[in-house]
Structures are given as structure tokens and as C-alpha cells.
Amino acid sequence: MKKFTLKSVLAIILLSLGIQFVGCDSKTRTVQKTTPVIVAEQINAIPTYREPIVFITGVDNNTSSFYKGAKTYFEDKQFEIITEAYSLEEVVLWLNNNFDERLYTDIHIVSKNNFWKGMSLETTVEGKAITSGSLINELSKGSFPKLKAVITEDTNIVFHSSELSTNKTLIKVFKNILSADVSPNIITSPHYTIFGGQFSPYYLAKPYYGFYPTAKSPGKVDLSKEFAKKYPNEKEVDWYSALNNEDERFVGDAYTTQFNIPVEFKFTYDGEEEVPYFENAKEIITWISENEELSNKMKVYNIPLNKFRWNSKTTKDKLIIKGITTALCVLKPIIKPYGNLEHMAPEIDNLRLYVVD
């Protein structure tokens, strides 16, 4: 980081410098001088810049070390670490309240992200997890804090959040919120973000997804065939082996993580309108498919309806439909294309790894 100091430029104009020569023969000379007149003093203040700042916006549970790994990684880089902001509101307020005339350069925000569940980063203090919908809804209230003139057009705001660049609507909302008199660069990745790996403290991986009705797995042999059919161009992954791995056995080894995605619909019926009753999951799937509103909601998930385990509950005037699917995410670590077998360094200026908006 280059350091700059204030420099003053003093413009001085000499209005005249009169020299008269008297009595040349006697070699006597009289000199008349005028006093220099300062007509302008211009001060060019060249700004100073702050070292990179990192917001660790979550806390690990018993089965994860994501945030701990991120903190260790950035501490080793000697970046300033902030661990007291768990919402975007708190991030903006911290940047405003801690501005000390040094403009912010690189601002890193570490947050888990899930395409279906949203970010672990909250909208406001104890607010909802950030999705494009929840953040737009919060902004519509008109009370969200504005970022002051604390950044430059060269400021990088880097989100270390899995697959965030695929959510273009959310990126636009971030761009709006995190702009002041100028707009910063919003840097995200389409890849999966891993901190605290066995072989690298921070690396990225390509994600591949498969689904099955929770508690009704068809088995890893059939699942591996589904992955091969879904991703025919991926020839480097042994799907069956990857589905049996919970972590890298060696650098670049594909492995699998999993999580559940629940959905729920509630309906209230008035008057003499008959409340639907379903005998089985097949009838529920058919009913959802024929309901335009529900069908459109499920299309957002981009998961086939038969990959959910469905059940329903009917009372006198209410209908509750619940579905749940297990998502299998096969992760293929991104390694260097040449040289030693190593993870590709996650450098934000690498356009194969990051997207700049």
C-alpha cells in the first residue's frame, strides 16, 4: 500500500522587476525592485488509503470451521479483522463510523451462501438471511443506512461467499447499497468457497448438484449414474468415488457435502370450498404442477418435484403441504493447470475465478 502525504503548490507571480541604469559613464547603477505578490495558493490534497479490512460475519457450529479458517487466513495476511458485524446494516454503519480520512481500498466480507437458503449474512441486526427478496424488502422500508463518501471508484468489495456471482439480482442490490458518491467494484465468485482446507487455507471448487427425496436415497451407484448423465462433459470426476468422499484425500480430489432443502405451503379455505385431500405424494406433485402459482414458485428452485419427499395435512379449513429434498454437492477443487499439484491461488484479479461488477 502506497502512502501519500499532503503537498502544497505555491504559485508566485512577480509583477515586475525594474532595473534602471543611471550614469553609465560613472559606472553607477541603481536597481529598483518590486515586492513579490502572492496571487494564489492552491493546496492539492492527495488522499491516503486504509489497509484491507475483513468482516467475518458468522460463527461456526460444531461441524464447521469456515469462519475460523477465514479468520486465520486473513490474520496471516495481517489484514484488519472485524468480528462484530453479522448484518449488512452493521457493515455499512461500521464503515461510516470508523472512517478516519483514510479511504477504504479492499473490503472483504466473509459469509456462507446457499442458492436456496440465502446468505448467513443478515439484512439488519437480527434480521432475515440475505436473499435478493429479503434485501429488496428491507430497502423498501427506507430506513437502511447509506454509505458515506468513504470509498473510491477503485475500492474493491469482495464477497467470499459460495456461488454468489450467479445471483445477478442480488449483486445489483449490493452495488446500490454499497455505493456512495462513486460506485465500488463488487467482486464475487461462481465457485464454492472453502476456508481451512487440509491442503490449502483457502481455495475454490466447482460445484455439481444432485437431489433425492430426503430419507429415500436410491443409493450411491444410481446417484453416480444420475450425476454422469446430468454432467456429461465432466470427465475428470469419478462420481461414485466422489460421493463416498467427505473431504479431499489428496489435492484436487473431488468430494461431497450435503444439506436439506425444505419447502412449505399453507392454504386457508373459506365457506363451502372443499379442502383438497391427497392419498400419496404422486397426487401432491400433480396438484402442484397444475397450480400455476405453486408451479412458478417451485421453478425458482430448479429441482424436479419428484426429488422432494412430500406430505400433506388437511383440517376443516386448512391445507398444509410440506416437501423436503436432500442436496448432494460434489465439489471439484480448482487446481493449477501446470507445475506442481496445487490449488489455484484465489486471487481476485483472476477472471477465471472471480467476476467483477
Secondary structure in CASP SS format (residue, H / E / C, confidence):
PFRMAT SS
TARGET T0000
AUTHOR 0000-0000-0000
METHOD secondary structure of the structure
MODEL  1
M C 1.00
K C 1.00
K C 1.00
F C 1.00
T C 1.00
L C 1.00
K E 1.00
S E 1.00
V E 1.00
L E 1.00
A E 1.00
I E 1.00
I E 1.00
L C 1.00
L C 1.00
S C 1.00
L C 1.00
G C 1.00
I E 1.00
Q E 1.00
F C 1.00
V C 1.00
G C 1.00
C C 1.00
D C 1.00
S C 1.00
K C 1.00
T C 1.00
R C 1.00
T E 1.00
V E 1.00
Q C 1.00
K C 1.00
T C 1.00
T C 1.00
P C 1.00
V E 1.00
I E 1.00
V E 1.00
A E 1.00
E E 1.00
Q E 1.00
I E 1.00
N E 1.00
A C 1.00
I C 1.00
P C 1.00
T E 1.00
Y E 1.00
R C 1.00
E C 1.00
P C 1.00
I E 1.00
V E 1.00
F E 1.00
I E 1.00
T C 1.00
G C 1.00
V C 1.00
D C 1.00
N C 1.00
N C 1.00
T C 1.00
S C 1.00
S C 1.00
F H 1.00
Y H 1.00
K H 1.00
G H 1.00
A H 1.00
K H 1.00
T H 1.00
Y H 1.00
F H 1.00
E H 1.00
D H 1.00
K C 1.00
Q C 1.00
F C 1.00
E E 1.00
I E 1.00
I E 1.00
T C 1.00
E C 1.00
A C 1.00
Y C 1.00
S E 1.00
L H 1.00
E H 1.00
E H 1.00
V H 1.00
V H 1.00
L H 1.00
W H 1.00
L H 1.00
N H 1.00
N H 1.00
N C 1.00
F C 1.00
D C 1.00
E C 1.00
R E 1.00
L E 1.00
Y E 1.00
T E 1.00
D E 1.00
I E 1.00
H E 1.00
I E 1.00
V E 1.00
S C 1.00
K C 1.00
N E 1.00
N E 1.00
F C 1.00
W C 1.00
K C 1.00
G E 1.00
M E 1.00
S C 1.00
L C 1.00
E E 1.00
T C 1.00
T C 1.00
V C 1.00
E C 1.00
G C 1.00
K C 1.00
A E 1.00
I C 1.00
T C 1.00
S H 1.00
G H 1.00
S H 1.00
L H 1.00
I H 1.00
N H 1.00
E H 1.00
L H 1.00
S H 1.00
K C 1.00
G C 1.00
S C 1.00
F C 1.00
P C 1.00
K C 1.00
L C 1.00
K C 1.00
A C 1.00
V C 1.00
I E 1.00
T E 1.00
E E 1.00
D E 1.00
T E 1.00
N E 1.00
I E 1.00
V E 1.00
F E 1.00
H E 1.00
S C 1.00
S C 1.00
E C 1.00
L H 1.00
S H 1.00
T H 1.00
N C 1.00
K H 1.00
T H 1.00
L H 1.00
I H 1.00
K H 1.00
V H 1.00
F H 1.00
K H 1.00
N H 1.00
I H 1.00
L C 1.00
S C 1.00
A C 1.00
D C 1.00
V C 1.00
S C 1.00
P C 1.00
N E 1.00
I E 1.00
I E 1.00
T E 1.00
S C 1.00
P C 1.00
H C 1.00
Y E 1.00
T E 1.00
I E 1.00
F E 1.00
G C 1.00
G C 1.00
Q C 1.00
F C 1.00
S C 1.00
P C 1.00
Y E 1.00
Y E 1.00
L E 1.00
A E 1.00
K E 1.00
P E 1.00
Y E 1.00
Y E 1.00
G E 1.00
F E 1.00
Y E 1.00
P E 1.00
T C 1.00
A C 1.00
K C 1.00
S C 1.00
P C 1.00
G C 1.00
K H 1.00
V H 1.00
D H 1.00
L H 1.00
S H 1.00
K H 1.00
E H 1.00
F H 1.00
A H 1.00
K H 1.00
K H 1.00
Y C 1.00
P C 1.00
N C 1.00
E C 1.00
K C 1.00
E C 1.00
V C 1.00
D C 1.00
W H 1.00
Y H 1.00
S H 1.00
A H 1.00
L H 1.00
N C 1.00
N C 1.00
E C 1.00
D C 1.00
E C 1.00
R C 1.00
F C 1.00
V C 1.00
G C 1.00
D C 1.00
A C 1.00
Y E 1.00
T E 1.00
T E 1.00
Q E 1.00
F E 1.00
N E 1.00
I E 1.00
P E 1.00
V E 1.00
E E 1.00
F E 1.00
K E 1.00
F E 1.00
T E 1.00
Y C 1.00
D C 1.00
G C 1.00
E C 1.00
E C 1.00
E C 1.00
V C 1.00
P C 1.00
Y C 1.00
F C 1.00
E C 1.00
N C 1.00
A H 1.00
K H 1.00
E H 1.00
I H 1.00
I H 1.00
T H 1.00
W H 1.00
I H 1.00
S H 1.00
E H 1.00
N C 1.00
E H 1.00
E H 1.00
L H 1.00
S H 1.00
N H 1.00
K H 1.00
M H 1.00
K H 1.00
V H 1.00
Y H 1.00
N C 1.00
I C 1.00
P C 1.00
L H 1.00
N H 1.00
K H 1.00
F C 1.00
R E 1.00
W E 1.00
N E 1.00
S E 1.00
K E 1.00
T E 1.00
T C 1.00
K C 1.00
D C 1.00
K E 1.00
L E 1.00
I E 1.00
I E 1.00
K E 1.00
G E 1.00
I E 1.00
T E 1.00
T E 1.00
A E 1.00
L E 1.00
C E 1.00
V E 1.00
L E 1.00
K E 1.00
P E 1.00
I C 1.00
I E 1.00
K C 1.00
P C 1.00
Y C 1.00
G C 1.00
N C 1.00
L C 1.00
E C 1.00
H E 1.00
M C 1.00
A C 1.00
P C 1.00
E C 1.00
I C 1.00
D C 1.00
N C 1.00
L C 1.00
R C 1.00
L C 1.00
Y C 1.00
V E 1.00
V E 1.00
D C 1.00
END
